[in-house]
Amino acid sequence: MRIPGIPGFDQQALEKYFKNTGMLFIGRIGSLFIKMIVGISVANYLGKADNGIINGGIAYIYFFSAIATLGLDMFIVKELHHFPENRDQILGTSFWMKVIAGFCCIPLIWIGYHIYPARGTPYSYVLIFSCIGIIQAFTVIDAYFQSQVQSKYIMQVQIAGNLVSAIVKLALIYTRQPLVYFVYAYAFDFFLLSLGYYFTYQRKNRSIFKWTYSSALAKKLLSYSWPLIISGIMVTLYMKIDQIMLQNMSGLKEAGAYATVASLSEAWNFVPIVIVGSLFPAILNARRDDQQRYNKRIQHLYDLMVYLSVPIALIVTFTSPLIYKLLPAYANAAPVLSVHIWSGVFVFLGAASSQYLIAENFNRLTFIRTGFGAVVNIVLNLILIPKMGMMGAAIATLAAYAGSTFFILAIPKVNNQGLMMLRSLFLISLFQKIFKR
């Protein structure tokens, strides 16, 4: 069905972007379904303590993921969108920048672990996970297909990779393998995805061996992305520091139970990433061609984030006891999930507003607001975890996400975006549309 003619509306573009987003959703939902089955099986097999050990290592290397990725992905999409003829130089430069950053992270992780270790998680496990920083350099290919609005290829890689990963982990459970094998298996997941990206890109006269490196372009990309590198560090702090602090303050079993909460709650965070990433080219086009349409698209994006995130939060809140019937050893974590899941509402809105900040080149503001969120999370964790355990960690995370997302209300040049998000959050936009009818 076609939408009636509207000035400035492009039916063909809508169908292209909708199809691309749909392909990404199929891939991510398929991956989510596979991961949930395997995640539940692994958690039940390992038990609270071992689950706490392995998730402590995973959470720890997340602190350095922002350095390894260099905050480049959105800028790769942006550069490819503006300069498609420089594809090989853009991808080659970004790839080698990420490889170098990944190697640099290994000694930084060693220093960080010895300053504030994840108690109970051996450094050897953390070292294995640290290799992920190098392997993930192939995600530049993901950015390329996003810029081409061809996410079906990424969908194929993700589903195939997750199927192989699931088979490996279920085989480890069936053969009753020790914990260290699961550590290798989780690191192997990233190798599988990178291999899939490589073979997918090599098709249709494309080749990574044509990629070139440009020091001038590297400097340009770093000049754009350094605030996002710092911002990414702050994001991982307020996303993962609660797990490390809980492990150190309340023990491995409490951390193992909380890891299931974080996993189930954050499983939905791919939704805003898919939508925002897929629609980024359309938003950039609107900004270039029609300011009024650009503003409407931003408001509609905020509305969509609320329409998706609030129902998810409501459903999970009321079904958490049923969900944890699949994880009987972790049943005491069900009320914590009912609180933690609401942080997703602010994750959805934050992902959309970050898109606006990137489009307007307000990259430093991203760093400021995520830094604020990290401080809120750490302070509240110190206060609440000793009193409330993992429930305190969930409350701290919820407050940090909300504070980070709406911090832009305090910044005059972008506080209109905070007001637009509030319009969406309190369904003002929806009511206006209903009453206009």
GUBALO-644157 format. One record per residue (C-alpha): x, y, z; residue in one letter. Coordinates in Angstrom, 1 decimal, padded with zeros to 4 digits. Example, Ala and Ser with C-alpha at 12.3 -4.5 7.8 and 13.67 -1.06 7.14 Angstrom:
# residues 2
[[012.3, -004.5, 007.8], "A"] [[013.7, -001.1, 007.1], "S"] 
//
This chain:
# residues 437
[[000.0, 000.0, 000.0], "M"] [[001.3, 003.4, -001.0], "R"] [[001.1, 006.5, 001.2], "I"] [[-000.6, 009.5, -000.5], "P"] [[001.7, 012.2, -002.0], "G"] [[003.1, 014.5, 000.6], "I"] [[005.5, 017.3, -000.2], "P"] [[009.1, 016.1, 000.4], "G"] [[008.0, 012.5, 001.0], "F"] [[009.9, 009.8, -000.8], "D"] [[007.9, 006.5, -001.0], "Q"] [[010.9, 004.6, -002.5], "Q"] [[013.2, 005.8, 000.2], "A"] [[010.8, 004.8, 002.9], "L"] [[010.5, 001.3, 001.5], "E"] [[014.3, 001.0, 001.3], "K"] [[014.9, 002.1, 004.9], "Y"] [[012.0, 000.0, 006.2], "F"] [[013.3, -003.1, 004.4], "K"] [[016.8, -002.5, 005.8], "N"] [[015.5, -002.0, 009.3], "T"] [[013.3, -005.1, 009.0], "G"] [[016.3, -007.2, 007.9], "M"] [[018.3, -006.0, 010.8], "L"] [[015.5, -006.9, 013.2], "F"] [[015.1, -010.4, 011.8], "I"] [[018.9, -010.9, 012.3], "G"] [[018.9, -009.5, 015.8], "R"] [[015.7, -011.2, 016.9], "I"] [[017.0, -014.5, 015.6], "G"] [[020.3, -013.9, 017.4], "S"] [[018.4, -012.9, 020.6], "L"] [[016.3, -016.1, 020.5], "F"] [[019.4, -018.3, 020.1], "I"] [[021.4, -016.4, 022.7], "K"] [[018.6, -016.5, 025.3], "M"] [[018.2, -020.3, 025.0], "I"] [[022.0, -020.8, 025.2], "V"] [[022.4, -018.2, 027.9], "G"] [[019.8, -019.8, 030.1], "I"] [[021.4, -023.3, 029.6], "S"] [[024.9, -022.0, 030.3], "V"] [[023.8, -020.1, 033.5], "A"] [[021.9, -023.2, 034.8], "N"] [[025.0, -025.4, 034.1], "Y"] [[027.6, -023.1, 035.6], "L"] [[025.7, -022.1, 038.7], "G"] [[025.8, -018.7, 040.5], "K"] [[029.5, -018.7, 041.4], "A"] [[031.0, -019.8, 038.1], "D"] [[028.5, -017.6, 036.2], "N"] [[029.7, -014.7, 038.4], "G"] [[033.4, -015.5, 037.5], "I"] [[032.9, -015.6, 033.7], "I"] [[030.6, -012.5, 033.6], "N"] [[033.1, -010.6, 035.8], "G"] [[035.7, -011.2, 033.1], "G"] [[033.3, -010.2, 030.3], "I"] [[032.2, -007.0, 032.1], "A"] [[035.8, -006.1, 032.8], "Y"] [[036.9, -006.0, 029.2], "I"] [[033.8, -003.9, 028.3], "Y"] [[035.6, -001.0, 030.1], "F"] [[038.2, -000.9, 027.4], "F"] [[035.9, -001.6, 024.4], "S"] [[035.4, 002.1, 023.8], "A"] [[039.2, 002.5, 023.3], "I"] [[039.3, -000.6, 021.0], "A"] [[036.5, 000.6, 018.8], "T"] [[037.7, 004.3, 019.0], "L"] [[034.0, 005.5, 018.7], "G"] [[034.4, 005.3, 014.9], "L"] [[031.4, 003.3, 013.7], "D"] [[028.9, 006.2, 013.3], "M"] [[031.6, 008.3, 011.7], "F"] [[032.5, 005.5, 009.2], "I"] [[028.9, 005.5, 008.1], "V"] [[028.9, 009.3, 007.9], "K"] [[032.1, 009.4, 005.8], "E"] [[030.9, 006.6, 003.5], "L"] [[027.6, 008.4, 003.0], "H"] [[029.4, 011.6, 002.0], "H"] [[032.4, 010.1, 000.1], "F"] [[031.4, 006.7, -001.3], "P"] [[034.2, 006.9, -003.8], "E"] [[036.7, 006.7, -001.0], "N"] [[035.3, 003.4, 000.4], "R"] [[038.6, 001.5, 000.4], "D"] [[040.5, 004.3, 002.1], "Q"] [[037.8, 004.9, 004.7], "I"] [[037.5, 001.2, 005.6], "L"] [[041.2, 000.5, 005.5], "G"] [[042.1, 003.5, 007.7], "T"] [[039.4, 002.6, 010.2], "S"] [[040.3, -001.0, 010.3], "F"] [[044.0, -000.4, 011.0], "W"] [[043.1, 002.2, 013.6], "M"] [[041.0, -000.3, 015.4], "K"] [[043.6, -003.1, 015.2], "V"] [[046.3, -000.8, 016.7], "I"] [[043.8, 000.3, 019.4], "A"] [[043.0, -003.3, 020.2], "G"] [[046.7, -004.1, 020.8], "F"] [[047.1, -001.0, 022.9], "C"] [[044.2, -002.2, 025.1], "C"] [[046.0, -005.4, 026.3], "I"] [[048.6, -003.7, 028.6], "P"] [[045.9, -001.2, 029.7], "L"] [[043.6, -004.0, 030.7], "I"] [[046.5, -005.6, 032.7], "W"] [[047.1, -002.2, 034.5], "I"] [[043.4, -001.8, 035.2], "G"] [[043.0, -005.3, 036.5], "Y"] [[045.8, -004.8, 039.0], "H"] [[044.4, -001.5, 040.2], "I"] [[040.8, -002.7, 040.6], "Y"] [[040.4, -006.4, 039.9], "P"] [[037.2, -008.4, 039.6], "A"] [[037.7, -010.5, 042.7], "R"] [[037.3, -014.2, 042.0], "G"] [[037.9, -013.8, 038.2], "T"] [[041.4, -015.0, 037.3], "P"] [[043.5, -012.6, 035.2], "Y"] [[044.1, -015.4, 032.7], "S"] [[040.4, -015.3, 031.8], "Y"] [[040.5, -011.5, 031.4], "V"] [[043.5, -011.9, 029.1], "L"] [[041.7, -014.3, 026.9], "I"] [[038.8, -011.9, 026.6], "F"] [[041.1, -009.0, 025.9], "S"] [[042.0, -010.4, 022.5], "C"] [[038.4, -009.5, 021.4], "I"] [[039.6, -005.9, 021.1], "G"] [[041.8, -006.8, 018.1], "I"] [[039.3, -009.2, 016.4], "I"] [[036.4, -006.7, 016.5], "Q"] [[038.3, -004.4, 014.0], "A"] [[036.3, -006.2, 011.3], "F"] [[033.1, -004.5, 012.5], "T"] [[034.0, -001.7, 010.0], "V"] [[032.4, -004.0, 007.5], "I"] [[029.1, -003.8, 009.5], "D"] [[029.4, 000.0, 009.2], "A"] [[029.9, -000.3, 005.4], "Y"] [[026.7, -002.3, 004.9], "F"] [[024.8, 000.1, 007.1], "Q"] [[025.9, 003.0, 004.9], "S"] [[024.6, 001.1, 001.9], "Q"] [[021.3, 000.3, 003.6], "V"] [[022.1, -003.4, 003.0], "Q"] [[021.8, -004.9, 006.4], "S"] [[020.5, -008.3, 005.1], "K"] [[024.1, -009.3, 004.8], "Y"] [[024.8, -008.5, 008.5], "I"] [[021.7, -010.4, 009.4], "M"] [[023.0, -013.5, 007.6], "Q"] [[026.4, -013.3, 009.4], "V"] [[024.8, -012.8, 012.8], "Q"] [[022.4, -015.7, 012.6], "I"] [[025.0, -018.1, 011.2], "A"] [[027.5, -017.0, 013.8], "G"] [[025.1, -017.4, 016.6], "N"] [[024.0, -020.8, 015.5], "L"] [[027.6, -022.1, 015.4], "V"] [[028.2, -020.5, 018.8], "S"] [[025.1, -022.1, 020.2], "A"] [[026.2, -025.5, 019.0], "I"] [[029.6, -025.1, 020.6], "V"] [[028.3, -024.0, 024.0], "K"] [[025.6, -026.7, 024.1], "L"] [[028.2, -029.3, 023.2], "A"] [[030.4, -028.1, 026.1], "L"] [[027.4, -028.5, 028.5], "I"] [[026.6, -031.9, 027.1], "Y"] [[030.2, -033.1, 027.6], "T"] [[030.4, -031.5, 031.0], "R"] [[033.4, -029.3, 030.3], "Q"] [[035.1, -027.0, 032.9], "P"] [[034.6, -023.2, 033.1], "L"] [[037.7, -022.3, 031.1], "V"] [[036.3, -023.9, 028.0], "Y"] [[033.3, -021.5, 028.2], "F"] [[035.8, -018.6, 028.4], "V"] [[037.4, -019.6, 025.1], "Y"] [[033.9, -020.2, 023.6], "A"] [[032.8, -016.6, 024.4], "Y"] [[036.0, -015.2, 022.8], "A"] [[035.4, -017.5, 019.8], "F"] [[032.0, -015.9, 019.2], "D"] [[033.8, -012.7, 018.1], "F"] [[036.2, -014.6, 015.9], "F"] [[033.2, -016.2, 014.2], "L"] [[031.5, -012.9, 013.5], "L"] [[034.7, -011.4, 012.1], "S"] [[035.1, -014.4, 009.8], "L"] [[031.6, -014.0, 008.6], "G"] [[032.1, -010.2, 008.0], "Y"] [[035.3, -011.0, 006.0], "Y"] [[033.7, -013.6, 003.6], "F"] [[030.5, -011.5, 003.2], "T"] [[032.5, -008.4, 002.2], "Y"] [[034.7, -010.3, -000.3], "Q"] [[031.7, -010.9, -002.5], "R"] [[030.7, -008.7, -005.5], "K"] [[034.1, -007.4, -006.5], "N"] [[034.9, -006.1, -003.0], "R"] [[038.2, -007.0, -001.3], "S"] [[039.7, -006.0, 002.0], "I"] [[043.1, -006.3, 000.2], "F"] [[042.2, -003.2, -001.7], "K"] [[041.9, -001.2, 001.6], "W"] [[044.5, 001.5, 002.1], "T"] [[045.6, 003.6, 005.1], "Y"] [[045.6, 007.4, 005.2], "S"] [[047.2, 009.2, 008.1], "S"] [[045.4, 012.4, 007.2], "A"] [[042.1, 010.6, 007.3], "L"] [[043.0, 008.9, 010.6], "A"] [[043.7, 012.3, 012.1], "K"] [[040.4, 013.6, 010.8], "K"] [[038.4, 010.6, 012.2], "L"] [[040.2, 010.9, 015.6], "L"] [[039.4, 014.6, 015.7], "S"] [[035.7, 013.7, 015.4], "Y"] [[035.6, 010.6, 017.5], "S"] [[037.8, 011.3, 020.6], "W"] [[034.9, 012.7, 022.6], "P"] [[033.0, 009.5, 021.7], "L"] [[035.9, 007.4, 022.9], "I"] [[035.8, 009.1, 026.3], "I"] [[032.0, 009.0, 026.2], "S"] [[032.2, 005.3, 025.4], "G"] [[034.4, 004.7, 028.4], "I"] [[031.8, 006.5, 030.6], "M"] [[029.0, 004.5, 029.0], "V"] [[030.7, 001.2, 029.8], "T"] [[031.4, 002.5, 033.3], "L"] [[027.7, 003.1, 034.1], "Y"] [[026.6, 000.0, 032.1], "M"] [[029.1, -002.5, 033.6], "K"] [[030.7, -001.0, 036.8], "I"] [[027.7, -002.2, 038.8], "D"] [[028.6, -005.9, 038.0], "Q"] [[032.2, -005.5, 039.1], "I"] [[031.3, -003.5, 042.2], "M"] [[028.6, -006.0, 043.2], "L"] [[031.1, -008.9, 042.7], "Q"] [[033.7, -007.2, 044.9], "N"] [[031.2, -006.0, 047.6], "M"] [[028.7, -008.8, 047.7], "S"] [[030.5, -011.9, 046.3], "G"] [[030.4, -014.1, 043.3], "L"] [[027.0, -015.7, 043.8], "K"] [[025.2, -012.3, 044.1], "E"] [[027.1, -011.1, 041.0], "A"] [[026.2, -014.3, 039.1], "G"] [[022.5, -013.8, 039.8], "A"] [[022.7, -010.2, 038.8], "Y"] [[024.5, -011.1, 035.6], "A"] [[021.3, -012.9, 034.5], "T"] [[019.3, -009.8, 035.3], "V"] [[021.6, -007.6, 033.2], "A"] [[021.7, -010.1, 030.4], "S"] [[017.8, -010.4, 030.2], "L"] [[017.3, -006.6, 030.6], "S"] [[020.0, -005.5, 028.1], "E"] [[019.0, -008.1, 025.5], "A"] [[016.5, -005.6, 024.1], "W"] [[019.1, -002.8, 023.7], "N"] [[019.8, -004.0, 020.1], "F"] [[016.4, -002.5, 019.1], "V"] [[017.3, 001.2, 019.3], "P"] [[020.7, 000.5, 017.8], "I"] [[019.1, -001.2, 014.8], "V"] [[016.5, 001.5, 014.3], "I"] [[018.8, 004.4, 014.8], "V"] [[021.7, 002.9, 012.9], "G"] [[019.5, 002.0, 009.9], "S"] [[017.7, 005.4, 009.8], "L"] [[020.8, 007.5, 010.2], "F"] [[021.2, 008.0, 006.4], "P"] [[017.6, 009.2, 006.2], "A"] [[018.1, 011.6, 009.1], "I"] [[021.2, 013.0, 007.5], "L"] [[019.4, 013.5, 004.2], "N"] [[016.6, 015.4, 005.9], "A"] [[019.0, 017.6, 007.7], "R"] [[020.7, 018.5, 004.4], "R"] [[017.4, 019.0, 002.4], "D"] [[014.6, 020.2, 004.7], "D"] [[015.1, 021.4, 008.3], "Q"] [[011.4, 021.1, 009.2], "Q"] [[011.3, 017.5, 008.0], "R"] [[014.5, 016.8, 009.9], "Y"] [[013.0, 018.1, 013.1], "N"] [[009.8, 016.0, 012.5], "K"] [[011.9, 012.9, 011.9], "R"] [[013.8, 013.4, 015.2], "I"] [[010.5, 013.8, 017.1], "Q"] [[009.0, 010.7, 015.4], "H"] [[012.2, 008.8, 016.3], "L"] [[011.7, 009.7, 020.0], "Y"] [[008.1, 008.7, 019.8], "D"] [[009.0, 005.4, 018.3], "L"] [[011.5, 004.7, 021.0], "M"] [[008.9, 005.2, 023.7], "V"] [[006.2, 003.2, 021.9], "Y"] [[008.7, 000.3, 021.8], "L"] [[010.5, 000.5, 025.1], "S"] [[007.6, 001.1, 027.5], "V"] [[005.6, -002.0, 026.4], "P"] [[008.7, -004.2, 026.7], "I"] [[009.3, -002.8, 030.2], "A"] [[005.7, -003.5, 031.3], "L"] [[005.6, -007.0, 029.9], "I"] [[009.0, -008.0, 031.5], "V"] [[008.0, -006.4, 034.8], "T"] [[004.9, -008.5, 035.2], "F"] [[006.4, -011.7, 033.7], "T"] [[009.7, -011.7, 035.5], "S"] [[008.7, -014.5, 038.0], "P"] [[007.6, -016.6, 035.1], "L"] [[010.9, -015.9, 033.2], "I"] [[012.9, -017.1, 036.3], "Y"] [[011.1, -020.4, 036.3], "K"] [[013.6, -021.2, 033.6], "L"] [[016.4, -020.2, 036.0], "L"] [[015.2, -021.7, 039.3], "P"] [[018.6, -021.3, 041.0], "A"] [[018.4, -017.6, 040.3], "Y"] [[014.8, -017.0, 041.3], "A"] [[015.6, -014.3, 043.9], "N"] [[016.7, -012.1, 041.0], "A"] [[013.2, -011.8, 039.5], "A"] [[012.2, -008.6, 041.4], "P"] [[015.5, -007.0, 040.4], "V"] [[014.8, -007.7, 036.7], "L"] [[011.4, -005.9, 037.2], "S"] [[013.3, -002.7, 038.2], "V"] [[016.3, -003.0, 035.9], "H"] [[014.2, -003.4, 032.7], "I"] [[012.9, 000.2, 033.0], "W"] [[016.4, 001.5, 032.3], "S"] [[015.8, 000.3, 028.8], "G"] [[013.3, 003.2, 028.3], "V"] [[016.2, 005.7, 028.8], "F"] [[018.6, 003.5, 026.7], "V"] [[016.1, 003.8, 023.8], "F"] [[015.7, 007.6, 024.1], "L"] [[019.5, 008.1, 024.7], "G"] [[020.3, 006.2, 021.5], "A"] [[018.0, 008.4, 019.5], "A"] [[019.3, 011.7, 021.0], "S"] [[022.9, 010.6, 020.5], "S"] [[022.1, 010.4, 016.8], "Q"] [[021.0, 014.0, 016.9], "Y"] [[024.2, 015.1, 018.7], "L"] [[026.3, 013.3, 016.1], "I"] [[024.4, 014.9, 013.2], "A"] [[024.8, 018.3, 014.7], "E"] [[028.5, 017.7, 015.6], "N"] [[027.9, 018.1, 019.4], "F"] [[030.1, 015.2, 020.1], "N"] [[031.6, 016.7, 023.3], "R"] [[028.1, 016.9, 024.9], "L"] [[027.9, 013.1, 024.5], "T"] [[031.0, 012.8, 026.7], "F"] [[029.6, 015.3, 029.3], "I"] [[026.3, 013.6, 029.8], "R"] [[027.7, 010.0, 029.8], "T"] [[030.3, 011.2, 032.3], "G"] [[027.5, 012.5, 034.5], "F"] [[025.7, 009.1, 034.2], "G"] [[028.9, 007.3, 035.2], "A"] [[029.4, 009.4, 038.3], "V"] [[025.7, 008.9, 039.4], "V"] [[026.0, 005.2, 039.0], "N"] [[029.3, 004.8, 040.9], "I"] [[028.1, 007.0, 043.8], "V"] [[024.7, 005.3, 044.1], "L"] [[026.4, 001.8, 043.9], "N"] [[028.6, 002.7, 046.8], "L"] [[025.6, 003.8, 048.8], "I"] [[023.0, 001.2, 047.8], "L"] [[024.9, -002.1, 047.2], "I"] [[026.0, -002.5, 050.9], "P"] [[022.4, -002.0, 052.0], "K"] [[020.4, -003.6, 049.2], "M"] [[022.7, -005.9, 047.2], "G"] [[021.8, -006.5, 043.6], "M"] [[018.5, -004.5, 044.0], "M"] [[020.6, -001.5, 044.9], "G"] [[022.7, -002.0, 041.8], "A"] [[019.6, -002.1, 039.6], "A"] [[018.2, 001.1, 041.2], "I"] [[021.6, 002.8, 040.6], "A"] [[021.7, 001.7, 037.0], "T"] [[018.1, 003.0, 036.4], "L"] [[018.9, 006.4, 038.0], "A"] [[022.2, 006.7, 036.0], "A"] [[020.5, 005.9, 032.6], "Y"] [[017.7, 008.4, 033.3], "A"] [[020.1, 011.1, 034.5], "G"] [[022.4, 010.7, 031.5], "S"] [[019.7, 010.8, 029.0], "T"] [[018.0, 013.9, 030.3], "F"] [[021.2, 015.7, 031.3], "F"] [[020.9, 017.7, 028.1], "I"] [[018.0, 019.6, 029.6], "L"] [[020.7, 021.5, 031.5], "A"] [[022.5, 022.5, 028.3], "I"] [[020.7, 025.5, 026.6], "P"] [[021.8, 024.8, 023.0], "K"] [[020.3, 021.3, 023.0], "V"] [[017.7, 021.4, 025.8], "N"] [[015.0, 021.5, 023.1], "N"] [[015.9, 017.8, 022.5], "Q"] [[015.3, 017.0, 026.1], "G"] [[011.8, 018.7, 025.9], "L"] [[011.1, 016.6, 022.7], "M"] [[012.0, 013.4, 024.6], "M"] [[009.7, 014.4, 027.5], "L"] [[006.9, 015.0, 025.0], "R"] [[007.4, 011.5, 023.8], "S"] [[007.9, 010.0, 027.3], "L"] [[004.6, 011.5, 028.6], "F"] [[002.8, 010.6, 025.4], "L"] [[002.0, 014.2, 024.6], "I"] [[002.8, 013.7, 020.9], "S"] [[000.5, 010.7, 020.8], "L"] [[-002.4, 012.5, 022.5], "F"] [[-002.0, 015.5, 020.1], "Q"] [[-002.3, 013.1, 017.1], "K"] [[-005.4, 011.5, 018.6], "I"] [[-007.2, 014.7, 019.4], "F"] [[-006.4, 016.2, 016.0], "K"] [[-008.3, 013.4, 014.4], "R"] 
//
